[in-house]
Amino acid sequence: MALDPGLLEILACPDDKGPLRYLPDEDILYNPRLGRSYPIRDGIPVLLISESTDLDEDEKKRIDEITDDGSQSSSPEG
């Protein structure tokens, strides 16, 4: 289930308050600044730091390559 574009516009990382990148095929929201992902469960973003995953360098690189190809950002500029 895709997230509503209006919701994506207002979502922000609970840690640094910056925009998140939406990866619908992986059901995550990704913060490239912190190298952290947040799960989406049953169509609901789980924006709890305790539920986030800190990604290793290989995973960050893989996701950065995916998001450079056209993921949606949770900021109005994205």
Secondary structure, 3 states (H helix, E strand, C coil): CCCCHHHHHHCCCCCCCCCCEEECCCCEEEECCCCEEEEEECCEECCCHHHCEECCHHHHHHHHHHHHCCCEECCCCC
